[in-house]
Amino acid sequence: KKKKMKTKRKRGKPPTSFFAKTSPWPKRRMLAGEEQGLRSLRATKTIYVPEVLACEDRQDGIEGSWLLLEYVEMGGRVNQRSLGHALAKLHRYPPVFSEGQKGRFGFVCDNTCGTAIQKNGWTEDWVEFFREKRMQYQITLASDDKLTDLWGRVLEKTNNLHSLFEDITVTPSLIHGDFWSGNYGALRGGKLVIFDPAAYYGHHEAEWGMAW
Protein backbone atom coordinates (compact mmCIF):
# COMPACT_ATOMS: atom_id res chain seq x y z
CA LYS A 1 0.00 0.00 0.00
CA LYS A 2 1.21 3.45 -0.85
CA LYS A 3 0.87 6.08 1.84
CA LYS A 4 1.36 9.80 1.49
CA MET A 5 3.67 11.19 4.13
CA LYS A 6 3.91 14.84 5.06
CA THR A 7 7.10 16.15 6.57
CA LYS A 8 7.58 19.45 8.34
CA ARG A 9 10.71 21.46 7.74
CA LYS A 10 11.76 24.76 9.17
CA ARG A 11 13.39 25.87 5.95
CA GLY A 12 12.90 25.14 2.29
CA LYS A 13 10.22 23.12 0.56
CA PRO A 14 9.15 19.63 1.63
CA PRO A 15 10.78 16.88 -0.43
CA THR A 16 8.75 15.40 -3.27
CA SER A 17 10.84 12.25 -3.70
CA PHE A 18 11.91 9.75 -1.06
CA PHE A 19 14.18 6.77 -0.63
CA ALA A 20 12.77 3.88 1.40
CA LYS A 21 14.81 1.04 2.85
CA THR A 22 13.06 -2.00 4.31
CA SER A 23 14.16 -4.77 6.65
CA PRO A 24 12.51 -8.09 7.57
CA TRP A 25 13.42 -7.46 11.24
CA PRO A 26 12.08 -5.05 13.87
CA LYS A 27 13.80 -1.68 13.63
CA ARG A 28 15.74 -2.25 16.86
CA ARG A 29 17.53 -5.16 15.13
CA MET A 30 18.90 -3.17 12.20
CA LEU A 31 17.42 0.11 10.97
CA ALA A 32 17.36 1.94 14.32
CA GLY A 33 21.14 1.73 14.43
CA GLU A 34 21.44 3.00 10.88
CA GLU A 35 19.04 5.84 11.65
CA GLN A 36 21.12 6.94 14.64
CA GLY A 37 24.33 6.69 12.61
CA LEU A 38 22.91 8.83 9.80
CA ARG A 39 21.67 11.46 12.25
CA SER A 40 25.00 11.57 14.07
CA LEU A 41 27.03 11.87 10.87
CA ARG A 42 24.71 14.51 9.43
CA ALA A 43 24.93 16.59 12.61
CA THR A 44 28.67 17.16 12.06
CA LYS A 45 28.00 19.02 8.79
CA THR A 46 31.42 17.90 7.55
CA ILE A 47 30.12 15.88 4.59
CA TYR A 48 26.64 15.55 3.15
CA VAL A 49 24.41 12.82 4.61
CA PRO A 50 20.81 12.19 3.47
CA GLU A 51 18.22 13.44 5.96
CA VAL A 52 16.30 10.85 7.95
CA LEU A 53 12.55 11.49 7.66
CA ALA A 54 11.20 8.51 9.60
CA CYS A 55 12.05 5.04 10.89
CA GLU A 56 9.28 2.76 12.10
CA ASP A 57 8.21 -0.85 12.55
CA ARG A 58 5.59 -2.15 10.15
CA GLN A 59 2.03 -1.86 11.42
CA ASP A 60 0.30 -4.30 9.06
CA GLY A 61 0.79 -7.46 11.08
CA ILE A 62 3.94 -8.46 9.19
CA GLU A 63 7.28 -8.37 11.00
CA GLY A 64 9.66 -5.82 9.58
CA SER A 65 10.57 -2.14 9.55
CA TRP A 66 11.35 0.72 7.23
CA LEU A 67 13.64 3.72 7.02
CA LEU A 68 12.61 6.76 4.99
CA LEU A 69 15.26 9.17 3.70
CA GLU A 70 15.33 12.15 1.43
CA TYR A 71 16.09 11.17 -2.16
CA VAL A 72 19.42 12.39 -3.50
CA GLU A 73 20.22 12.53 -7.19
CA MET A 74 23.51 10.74 -7.74
CA GLY A 75 25.64 11.05 -10.82
CA GLY A 76 28.57 13.34 -10.10
CA ARG A 77 32.21 12.38 -10.17
CA VAL A 78 33.87 11.75 -6.81
CA ASN A 79 36.96 13.84 -6.17
CA GLN A 80 39.05 11.53 -4.00
CA ARG A 81 41.17 14.35 -2.61
CA SER A 82 38.08 16.25 -1.48
CA LEU A 83 36.63 13.05 -0.07
CA GLY A 84 39.76 12.49 2.02
CA HIS A 85 39.66 16.04 3.36
CA ALA A 86 35.95 15.72 4.23
CA LEU A 87 36.49 12.49 6.12
CA ALA A 88 39.43 14.01 7.98
CA LYS A 89 37.12 16.81 9.14
CA LEU A 90 34.54 14.21 10.19
CA HIS A 91 37.11 12.28 12.21
CA ARG A 92 38.30 15.46 13.94
CA TYR A 93 34.79 16.60 14.86
CA PRO A 94 34.38 16.68 18.67
CA PRO A 95 32.24 13.86 20.11
CA VAL A 96 28.68 14.94 20.85
CA PHE A 97 27.80 12.14 23.28
CA SER A 98 29.03 12.44 26.85
CA GLU A 99 30.68 9.01 26.75
CA GLY A 100 32.72 10.01 23.71
CA GLN A 101 33.66 13.29 25.36
CA LYS A 102 35.08 11.24 28.24
CA GLY A 103 37.31 9.37 25.79
CA ARG A 104 35.23 6.20 25.53
CA PHE A 105 34.81 4.10 22.41
CA GLY A 106 31.52 2.72 21.12
CA PHE A 107 28.14 4.19 20.24
CA VAL A 108 24.74 4.94 21.74
CA CYS A 109 23.32 1.69 20.33
CA ASP A 110 24.39 -1.48 18.59
CA ASN A 111 24.05 -1.50 14.82
CA THR A 112 24.82 -3.74 11.87
CA CYS A 113 27.56 -4.04 9.29
CA GLY A 114 25.79 -5.72 6.42
CA THR A 115 23.40 -8.01 8.30
CA ALA A 116 25.90 -8.88 11.06
CA ILE A 117 25.25 -7.29 14.45
CA GLN A 118 27.95 -4.88 15.53
CA LYS A 119 28.34 -4.50 19.30
CA ASN A 120 28.99 -0.93 20.42
CA GLY A 121 28.90 -0.92 24.22
CA TRP A 122 30.97 1.99 25.55
CA THR A 123 34.50 0.93 26.44
CA GLU A 124 37.28 2.90 28.16
CA ASP A 125 40.15 1.58 26.04
CA TRP A 126 40.45 1.36 22.25
CA VAL A 127 42.45 -1.87 22.26
CA GLU A 128 39.87 -3.55 24.47
CA PHE A 129 37.03 -2.28 22.30
CA PHE A 130 38.66 -3.42 19.06
CA ARG A 131 39.66 -6.77 20.52
CA GLU A 132 36.38 -7.67 22.24
CA LYS A 133 33.65 -5.79 20.33
CA ARG A 134 35.09 -6.22 16.86
CA MET A 135 37.58 -9.08 16.44
CA GLN A 136 36.59 -11.49 19.22
CA TYR A 137 32.87 -11.08 18.57
CA GLN A 138 33.22 -11.85 14.87
CA ILE A 139 35.52 -14.80 15.48
CA THR A 140 33.04 -16.25 17.95
CA LEU A 141 30.27 -15.87 15.37
CA ALA A 142 32.40 -17.64 12.76
CA SER A 143 32.74 -20.69 15.03
CA ASP A 144 35.76 -21.93 13.11
CA ASP A 145 38.39 -23.94 14.99
CA LYS A 146 41.31 -22.92 12.75
CA LEU A 147 40.39 -19.24 12.96
CA THR A 148 39.97 -19.44 16.71
CA ASP A 149 43.39 -21.07 17.06
CA LEU A 150 45.02 -18.43 14.85
CA TRP A 151 43.35 -15.66 16.85
CA GLY A 152 44.67 -17.14 20.07
CA ARG A 153 48.23 -17.15 18.70
CA VAL A 154 47.86 -13.53 17.54
CA LEU A 155 46.76 -12.48 21.02
CA GLU A 156 49.69 -14.32 22.58
CA LYS A 157 52.27 -12.73 20.29
CA THR A 158 50.86 -9.19 20.60
CA ASN A 159 50.12 -9.01 24.34
CA ASN A 160 46.38 -9.09 23.61
CA LEU A 161 46.92 -6.59 20.75
CA HIS A 162 48.48 -3.96 23.03
CA SER A 163 51.88 -4.18 21.33
CA LEU A 164 50.27 -3.08 18.05
CA PHE A 165 49.31 0.25 19.58
CA GLU A 166 52.38 1.14 21.59
CA ASP A 167 53.54 4.76 21.81
CA ILE A 168 50.35 6.21 20.31
CA THR A 169 47.32 7.86 21.87
CA VAL A 170 44.02 6.90 20.30
CA THR A 171 41.13 9.31 20.82
CA PRO A 172 37.56 8.50 19.75
CA SER A 173 36.53 9.68 16.29
CA LEU A 174 33.08 9.34 14.79
CA ILE A 175 33.57 7.09 11.78
CA HIS A 176 31.22 5.88 9.05
CA GLY A 177 32.14 2.31 9.95
CA ASP A 178 31.32 0.61 6.64
CA PHE A 179 33.22 2.82 4.26
CA TRP A 180 33.65 1.30 0.82
CA SER A 181 32.92 2.47 -2.73
CA GLY A 182 29.28 1.38 -2.56
CA ASN A 183 28.54 3.66 0.39
CA TYR A 184 29.68 7.02 -0.92
CA GLY A 185 29.23 9.03 -4.07
CA ALA A 186 28.66 12.48 -5.50
CA LEU A 187 25.56 14.42 -6.44
CA ARG A 188 25.20 15.77 -9.94
CA GLY A 189 26.86 19.02 -8.95
CA GLY A 190 29.83 17.17 -7.46
CA LYS A 191 28.78 17.47 -3.82
CA LEU A 192 30.05 14.47 -1.85
CA VAL A 193 27.61 12.25 0.01
CA ILE A 194 27.93 9.23 2.33
CA PHE A 195 25.22 6.80 3.40
CA ASP A 196 24.48 3.29 4.75
CA PRO A 197 26.74 3.66 7.81
CA ALA A 198 27.67 1.36 10.68
CA ALA A 199 28.81 4.33 12.73
CA TYR A 200 30.64 4.35 16.04
CA TYR A 201 33.37 6.21 17.90
CA GLY A 202 36.67 4.47 17.26
CA HIS A 203 40.22 4.82 15.98
CA HIS A 204 39.98 6.98 12.86
CA GLU A 205 42.24 4.60 10.92
CA ALA A 206 39.68 1.83 11.39
CA GLU A 207 37.69 3.71 8.72
CA TRP A 208 40.12 2.64 6.04
CA GLY A 209 40.20 -1.01 7.08
CA MET A 210 36.82 -1.55 5.41
CA ALA A 211 38.08 -0.28 2.06
CA TRP A 212 41.63 -1.62 2.11
Secondary structure, DSSP 4 states (H G I P E B T S, - for coil): ---------SSSPPPS-EEEEEESS-GGGTHHHHHHHHHHHHHH-SSB-PPEEEEEE--SSSS-EEEEEE---B-PPP-HHHHHHHHHHHHHSPP-SHHHHTT-BB-SS-EEETTEEE----BS-HHHHIIIIIIIHHHHHHT-HHHHHHHHHHHHHTTTTGGGGTT-----EEE-SS-SGGGEEEBTTS-EEE-S---EEE-TTHHHHTT-
